[in-house]
Amino acid sequence: MDLRTAQALVRFGLGRRAAEPLPSDPAGWLLDQLDQPDPTRFDDSPTTAKGLAALREDRATKPAPGESRAAALFKEQAAAQLANAVTTPAPFRERLVWFWTNHFVISRRQGACAAVAAAFVEEAIRPHVTGRFGDMVLAVMRHPAMLLYLDNAGSFGPDSPLGQKTHRGLNENLARECMELHTVSPLAGYTQADVTSFAKILTGWSIDLKADPPGFRYRPFAHEPGVQTLLGQPFPPDEGGGVAALAFLADHPATHRFLATKLVRHFVADDPPPDAVRTIEAVLRDTKGDLGAASAALVNLDGAWEPGTKLRSPMDYLVASVRTLDIAPDQIPMMGILGGLGQPLWTAPAPNGWPDRAADWAAPEAMLRRIDWASGFAGRVGDRNVIEVADNALGPLLRPETREAVHRAGSRRDAMTLLLTSPEFQRR
């Protein structure tokens, strides 16, 4: 394994799975994943209709703790998502799915989201990771998971018929987070008046739990009438005005710059090199937000092939460890482990998602959690040669010091613990 192949596996992918065949052309292998259809298939594919039906049933029956249909659905679908990360033959594409899921955060801290969290990934994120950013934004903002998480389902225009009747008004959460965290960011220089206008534009974007099937519903009687101005641009009333406003924000120059910075931070360095950011920004601008083109441009950045500049998040670390030992996903409680390591699945503490810098994951307590977990997990090494496992996983990234420590370890379990907790295994 050469250095470029090793970097393709750990920086762009999710770590090598045991001794899987190595790509002869690492960059070509990555680019091919962008060109080919997503290989992910689930035995029981998550859908919004299933999730909202489970939520509707729970609200009607008020089940005892542990008997919630929505909670059971969440557990089953979350396990399937993690298993897919372990077994996928297209790990670069899967990394992009998780990157964009963390960009457009929904969290089961808002309890109703749990039932539709997996459906959100499969319906709003996965189909668009190599498509147009504007299409992803629209799918996300119309998805019941996001409408529930940021409370837009209950946002009423003050001058709408329902607003006048119920005296309920705007909820600005979705509008604010869409601008601040999902599209233009504060780089655009928007004001509170812009947030309020955008919130009015998005009134009526709601959910119908009673429908068959339940799902997104535009409620014209909750929509604020009249033209609204956002960042100096007028937008007409009704649902079409919201669609137009999202398209405007998705293709805004500030959005291109913001997305480029996040992509470079994730794939190159915690402190994004300005030249790399400008390169990805130009691709997004020139292609009108083509995420496949932007992802391909990342592969062609020299800085993205420099080893050891990024620290694996707990999820990265767990998935890479399970792939390294080729453990069957159903033989390990991955959900519980993620919680113990500090990154419970789809449970980000705030709408800005999980951090993407080493400093946020490298606190002494967090590192001790990894060591404690690795010591237990290393017991699964069996009779395998740990040096061979290390070479398969890291190739030229394996430091001589780590190789010597693994060689001198008193047991296979100690050797595997040393490998999994080594600096080079924890970095990507």
C-alpha positions as CSV (number, residue, x, y, z in Angstrom):
1,M,0.0,0.0,0.0
2,D,1.4,3.4,-0.9
3,L,0.8,6.7,0.9
4,R,-1.8,7.9,-1.6
5,T,-3.8,4.8,-1.3
6,A,-3.7,4.9,2.5
7,Q,-4.9,8.5,2.4
8,A,-7.7,7.6,0.0
9,L,-8.9,5.0,2.5
10,V,-8.7,7.0,5.7
11,R,-9.1,10.7,4.7
12,F,-11.8,10.3,2.1
13,G,-13.2,7.0,3.2
14,L,-14.0,5.3,6.5
15,G,-10.9,3.2,6.9
16,R,-10.0,0.0,5.1
17,R,-12.2,-3.0,5.8
18,A,-9.9,-5.8,6.9
19,A,-7.8,-6.9,3.9
20,E,-10.2,-5.7,1.2
21,P,-8.6,-5.2,-2.3
22,L,-6.7,-2.0,-2.6
23,P,-7.6,0.4,-5.5
24,S,-4.9,0.5,-8.1
25,D,-5.8,4.2,-8.8
26,P,-6.8,5.8,-5.5
27,A,-8.1,9.1,-7.0
28,G,-9.9,7.2,-9.7
29,W,-11.5,5.0,-7.1
30,L,-12.8,8.0,-5.3
31,L,-14.1,9.8,-8.4
32,D,-15.8,6.6,-9.6
33,Q,-17.8,6.6,-6.4
34,L,-19.2,10.0,-7.3
35,D,-20.1,8.9,-10.8
36,Q,-21.8,5.6,-9.8
37,P,-25.2,5.2,-8.2
38,D,-25.3,5.0,-4.4
39,P,-25.0,1.2,-3.6
40,T,-26.9,1.6,-0.3
41,R,-29.9,-0.7,0.0
42,F,-31.9,-1.4,3.2
43,D,-34.2,-4.4,3.8
44,D,-36.9,-2.0,5.0
45,S,-36.1,1.4,3.6
46,P,-36.9,4.3,5.9
47,T,-39.7,6.6,4.8
48,T,-41.3,9.7,6.2
49,A,-44.7,8.0,5.9
50,K,-43.6,5.1,8.2
51,G,-42.1,7.5,10.7
52,L,-45.0,9.9,10.9
53,A,-47.4,7.0,11.2
54,A,-45.5,5.6,14.1
55,L,-45.4,9.1,15.7
56,R,-49.2,9.4,15.1
57,E,-49.8,6.1,16.7
58,D,-47.7,6.9,19.8
59,R,-49.6,10.2,20.3
60,A,-52.9,8.4,20.1
61,T,-52.0,5.4,22.4
62,K,-49.5,7.1,24.7
63,P,-47.4,3.9,25.2
64,A,-45.5,3.1,28.3
65,P,-41.7,3.8,28.3
66,G,-40.0,1.2,26.2
67,E,-43.1,0.4,24.1
68,S,-43.0,3.4,21.8
69,R,-43.3,2.4,18.1
70,A,-41.3,5.5,17.1
71,A,-38.5,4.7,19.4
72,A,-38.4,1.1,18.2
73,L,-38.3,2.3,14.6
74,F,-35.5,4.7,15.4
75,K,-33.4,2.0,17.0
76,E,-33.9,-0.4,14.1
77,Q,-33.2,2.2,11.4
78,A,-30.2,3.7,13.2
79,A,-28.6,0.3,13.5
80,A,-29.1,-0.2,9.8
81,Q,-27.4,3.1,9.0
82,L,-24.4,2.3,11.1
83,A,-24.1,-1.1,9.6
84,N,-24.2,0.4,6.1
85,A,-21.2,2.7,7.1
86,V,-19.3,-0.4,8.2
87,T,-20.0,-2.5,5.1
88,T,-20.4,0.0,2.3
89,P,-18.2,-0.5,-0.8
90,A,-18.4,3.3,-1.5
91,P,-17.0,4.8,1.7
92,F,-16.2,8.2,0.2
93,R,-19.8,8.6,-0.9
94,E,-21.0,7.5,2.5
95,R,-18.7,10.1,4.2
96,L,-20.3,12.8,2.1
97,V,-23.8,11.6,3.2
98,W,-22.7,12.0,6.9
99,F,-21.0,15.3,6.2
100,W,-24.2,16.8,4.7
101,T,-26.3,15.2,7.4
102,N,-24.2,17.1,10.0
103,H,-24.5,20.3,7.9
104,F,-28.3,20.1,7.9
105,V,-28.7,18.9,11.5
106,I,-31.8,17.4,12.9
107,S,-31.6,15.9,16.4
108,R,-33.7,13.5,18.4
109,R,-33.3,15.9,21.3
110,Q,-36.5,17.2,19.7
111,G,-38.3,13.9,20.5
112,A,-40.6,13.8,17.4
113,C,-37.6,13.8,15.1
114,A,-36.5,10.3,16.1
115,A,-39.3,8.7,14.1
116,V,-38.2,10.4,10.8
117,A,-34.4,10.8,11.3
118,A,-33.4,7.9,9.1
119,A,-36.0,8.9,6.5
120,F,-34.5,12.4,6.5
121,V,-31.1,11.0,5.6
122,E,-32.5,8.7,2.9
123,E,-34.9,11.2,1.3
124,A,-33.4,14.7,1.8
125,I,-29.6,14.0,2.0
126,R,-28.5,10.8,0.2
127,P,-30.2,11.4,-3.2
128,H,-28.5,14.8,-3.5
129,V,-24.9,14.4,-2.3
130,T,-23.6,14.5,-5.9
131,G,-26.4,16.7,-7.2
132,R,-27.3,20.4,-6.9
133,F,-27.1,22.0,-3.5
134,G,-30.3,23.9,-4.3
135,D,-32.1,20.6,-4.7
136,M,-30.8,19.4,-1.4
137,V,-31.8,22.6,0.4
138,L,-35.4,22.4,-0.9
139,A,-35.6,18.7,0.1
140,V,-34.3,19.5,3.6
141,M,-36.5,22.5,4.2
142,R,-39.7,20.6,3.1
143,H,-38.8,17.5,5.1
144,P,-41.0,16.9,8.2
145,A,-37.9,16.1,10.2
146,M,-36.5,19.6,9.8
147,L,-40.0,21.2,10.1
148,L,-40.4,19.4,13.4
149,Y,-36.9,20.0,14.7
150,L,-37.0,23.8,14.0
151,D,-40.7,24.2,14.8
152,N,-41.8,25.6,11.5
153,A,-44.9,23.3,11.5
154,G,-46.5,25.7,14.0
155,S,-45.3,29.0,12.5
156,F,-48.3,31.2,11.5
157,G,-48.2,34.4,9.6
158,P,-49.5,37.1,11.9
159,D,-51.8,38.5,9.2
160,S,-52.8,35.1,7.8
161,P,-56.4,33.8,8.4
162,L,-55.1,31.2,11.0
163,G,-52.9,33.8,12.6
164,Q,-55.8,36.2,13.0
165,K,-58.0,33.4,14.3
166,T,-55.6,31.8,16.8
167,H,-53.5,34.8,17.6
168,R,-50.4,32.6,17.1
169,G,-47.5,34.1,15.2
170,L,-44.1,33.5,13.7
171,N,-41.5,31.0,14.7
172,E,-38.2,32.2,13.2
173,N,-36.1,29.1,14.1
174,L,-36.1,27.5,10.6
175,A,-35.5,30.8,8.8
176,R,-32.7,31.8,11.1
177,E,-30.9,28.5,11.0
178,C,-31.3,28.1,7.3
179,M,-29.6,31.5,6.8
180,E,-27.0,31.2,9.5
181,L,-26.0,27.5,9.3
182,H,-27.3,26.1,6.1
183,T,-26.8,28.7,3.3
184,V,-25.4,32.3,3.3
185,S,-24.1,32.4,6.9
186,P,-23.4,35.7,8.6
187,L,-20.9,36.4,5.7
188,A,-23.9,37.7,3.8
189,G,-24.5,40.5,6.3
190,Y,-28.2,39.8,6.7
191,T,-30.2,41.6,9.4
192,Q,-32.9,40.6,11.9
193,A,-35.4,42.1,9.4
194,D,-34.2,39.6,6.8
195,V,-34.8,36.7,9.2
196,T,-38.3,37.9,10.0
197,S,-39.1,38.3,6.3
198,F,-37.8,34.8,5.5
199,A,-39.8,33.4,8.4
200,K,-42.9,35.0,6.9
201,I,-42.0,33.5,3.5
202,L,-41.8,30.0,5.1
203,T,-45.1,30.2,6.9
204,G,-47.5,27.5,5.9
205,W,-44.7,24.9,5.4
206,S,-46.1,22.3,7.7
207,I,-46.9,18.7,8.3
208,D,-50.2,16.7,8.0
209,L,-50.2,13.8,10.5
210,K,-53.8,12.9,9.6
211,A,-53.2,12.4,5.9
212,D,-52.7,9.0,4.3
213,P,-49.8,8.9,3.9
214,P,-48.8,11.6,6.4
215,G,-46.1,14.1,5.3
216,F,-45.3,17.6,4.2
217,R,-48.3,19.9,3.6
218,Y,-48.4,23.5,2.5
219,R,-51.1,25.3,4.5
220,P,-52.1,28.5,2.6
221,F,-54.3,29.7,5.4
222,A,-51.3,29.9,7.7
223,H,-49.1,31.8,5.2
224,E,-48.4,35.5,5.7
225,P,-49.9,37.4,2.7
226,G,-47.9,39.9,0.6
227,V,-44.5,40.3,-1.0
228,Q,-41.5,39.9,1.3
229,T,-38.0,41.3,0.9
230,L,-35.0,39.1,1.7
231,L,-31.5,40.5,1.2
232,G,-32.8,43.2,-1.0
233,Q,-34.8,40.7,-3.2
234,P,-38.6,40.7,-3.4
235,F,-40.4,37.3,-3.2
236,P,-44.1,36.7,-3.9
237,P,-46.5,35.1,-1.5
238,D,-47.5,31.5,-1.3
239,E,-45.4,28.3,-1.6
240,G,-43.7,29.4,-4.8
241,G,-42.2,32.4,-3.0
242,G,-40.5,30.0,-0.5
243,V,-39.2,27.8,-3.2
244,A,-37.7,30.9,-5.0
245,A,-36.2,32.3,-1.8
246,L,-34.4,29.0,-1.1
247,A,-33.1,28.8,-4.6
248,F,-31.8,32.4,-4.2
249,L,-30.1,31.6,-0.9
250,A,-28.6,28.3,-2.2
251,D,-26.9,30.0,-5.1
252,H,-25.7,33.1,-3.2
253,P,-22.0,33.9,-3.4
254,A,-21.8,33.9,0.4
255,T,-23.2,30.3,0.4
256,H,-20.6,29.1,-2.0
257,R,-17.8,30.6,0.3
258,F,-19.4,29.1,3.4
259,L,-19.8,25.6,2.0
260,A,-16.3,25.7,0.5
261,T,-14.9,26.5,3.9
262,K,-16.7,23.7,5.6
263,L,-15.8,21.1,2.9
264,V,-12.1,22.1,3.1
265,R,-12.1,22.0,6.9
266,H,-13.5,18.5,6.8
267,F,-11.3,17.1,4.1
268,V,-8.1,19.1,4.3
269,A,-7.4,20.9,7.6
270,D,-9.0,22.3,10.8
271,D,-7.8,25.7,9.6
272,P,-8.8,25.7,5.9
273,P,-6.1,26.9,3.6
274,P,-7.4,30.0,1.7
275,D,-6.3,28.8,-1.7
276,A,-8.2,25.5,-1.2
277,V,-11.3,27.4,-0.1
278,R,-11.1,29.6,-3.2
279,T,-10.8,26.6,-5.4
280,I,-13.9,24.9,-4.1
281,E,-15.8,28.1,-3.9
282,A,-15.1,28.8,-7.6
283,V,-16.4,25.3,-8.5
284,L,-19.6,25.8,-6.6
285,R,-20.0,29.2,-8.2
286,D,-19.3,28.1,-11.8
287,T,-21.4,25.0,-11.6
288,K,-24.4,26.6,-9.8
289,G,-23.8,24.5,-6.7
290,D,-22.9,21.1,-8.2
291,L,-21.9,19.1,-5.2
292,G,-20.5,16.2,-7.2
293,A,-18.1,18.6,-9.0
294,A,-17.1,20.2,-5.7
295,S,-16.4,16.7,-4.2
296,A,-14.3,15.8,-7.2
297,A,-12.4,19.1,-6.8
298,L,-11.6,18.1,-3.2
299,V,-10.0,14.9,-4.5
300,N,-7.7,17.0,-6.7
301,L,-6.5,19.3,-3.9
302,D,-2.9,18.5,-3.0
303,G,-3.6,19.4,0.7
304,A,-6.2,16.7,1.0
305,W,-3.6,14.1,0.5
306,E,-1.3,15.2,3.4
307,P,-1.5,12.6,6.2
308,G,-2.4,13.1,9.8
309,T,-4.0,16.5,9.7
310,K,-7.5,15.6,10.9
311,L,-8.6,13.8,14.1
312,R,-11.3,11.2,13.7
313,S,-14.6,12.0,15.4
314,P,-16.0,9.3,17.7
315,M,-18.2,8.0,14.8
316,D,-15.3,8.0,12.4
317,Y,-13.2,6.2,15.0
318,L,-15.8,3.6,15.9
319,V,-16.6,2.8,12.2
320,A,-12.9,2.6,11.3
321,S,-12.2,0.3,14.2
322,V,-15.0,-2.1,13.3
323,R,-14.0,-2.1,9.7
324,T,-10.4,-2.8,10.6
325,L,-11.3,-6.0,12.5
326,D,-14.2,-6.8,10.1
327,I,-16.6,-7.3,12.9
328,A,-20.2,-7.9,11.8
329,P,-22.1,-4.8,12.7
330,D,-24.9,-6.7,14.4
331,Q,-22.4,-8.2,16.8
332,I,-21.5,-4.9,18.5
333,P,-23.8,-2.3,20.2
334,M,-22.7,0.6,18.1
335,M,-25.4,3.0,19.2
336,G,-24.4,2.6,22.8
337,I,-20.8,2.9,22.1
338,L,-21.3,6.1,20.2
339,G,-23.1,7.5,23.2
340,G,-20.2,6.5,25.5
341,L,-17.7,8.1,23.2
342,G,-19.6,11.4,23.2
343,Q,-21.3,11.4,19.8
344,P,-24.7,9.7,20.1
345,L,-26.2,9.2,16.7
346,W,-28.5,12.0,15.4
347,T,-28.3,13.7,18.8
348,A,-26.3,16.8,18.2
349,P,-26.7,19.2,21.1
350,A,-27.4,22.2,18.9
351,P,-28.4,23.1,15.3
352,N,-24.8,23.8,14.3
353,G,-24.1,20.1,14.5
354,W,-21.0,18.2,15.7
355,P,-17.7,20.0,15.6
356,D,-15.1,19.3,12.9
357,R,-11.9,20.4,14.7
358,A,-9.4,18.2,16.7
359,A,-9.6,20.5,19.7
360,D,-13.3,19.7,20.2
361,W,-12.7,16.0,20.4
362,A,-9.2,15.8,22.0
363,A,-10.0,16.7,25.6
364,P,-8.2,14.4,28.1
365,E,-11.5,12.8,29.3
366,A,-12.6,12.1,25.7
367,M,-9.2,10.4,24.9
368,L,-9.5,8.3,28.0
369,R,-13.0,7.1,26.9
370,R,-11.4,6.0,23.6
371,I,-8.7,4.1,25.4
372,D,-11.1,2.4,27.8
373,W,-13.4,1.4,24.9
374,A,-10.4,0.3,22.7
375,S,-9.1,-2.0,25.5
376,G,-12.5,-3.8,25.6
377,F,-12.9,-3.9,21.9
378,A,-9.4,-5.3,21.4
379,G,-10.5,-8.5,23.0
380,R,-12.1,-9.4,19.7
381,V,-8.8,-9.7,17.9
382,G,-8.8,-13.5,18.3
383,D,-5.7,-15.2,16.9
384,R,-5.1,-12.6,14.2
385,N,-1.6,-11.2,13.7
386,V,-1.9,-7.6,14.9
387,I,1.1,-6.4,12.9
388,E,-0.7,-7.7,9.7
389,V,-3.9,-5.9,10.9
390,A,-1.9,-2.7,11.4
391,D,-0.3,-2.9,8.0
392,N,-3.7,-3.6,6.3
393,A,-5.3,-0.7,8.1
394,L,-2.6,1.9,7.9
395,G,0.1,0.8,5.5
396,P,2.8,3.5,5.3
397,L,0.9,5.7,7.9
398,L,2.0,3.2,10.6
399,R,4.9,4.8,12.5
400,P,8.0,2.7,13.4
401,E,7.4,3.5,17.1
402,T,3.9,2.1,16.9
403,R,5.0,-1.0,15.0
404,E,7.7,-1.6,17.7
405,A,5.2,-1.1,20.6
406,V,2.7,-3.5,18.9
407,H,5.5,-6.1,18.4
408,R,6.6,-5.9,22.0
409,A,3.1,-6.0,23.6
410,G,2.5,-8.8,26.1
411,S,-0.7,-10.1,24.4
412,R,-2.6,-9.7,21.2
413,R,-5.2,-7.7,23.1
414,D,-2.6,-5.3,24.4
415,A,-1.1,-5.0,20.9
416,M,-4.5,-4.2,19.4
417,T,-5.2,-1.7,22.1
418,L,-1.9,0.0,21.3
419,L,-2.8,0.1,17.6
420,L,-6.3,1.5,18.0
421,T,-5.2,4.2,20.4
422,S,-2.1,5.2,18.4
423,P,-2.0,8.7,17.0
424,E,-1.9,7.6,13.4
425,F,-5.0,5.4,13.8
426,Q,-7.0,8.2,15.5
427,R,-6.1,10.6,12.7
428,R,-7.3,10.6,9.1
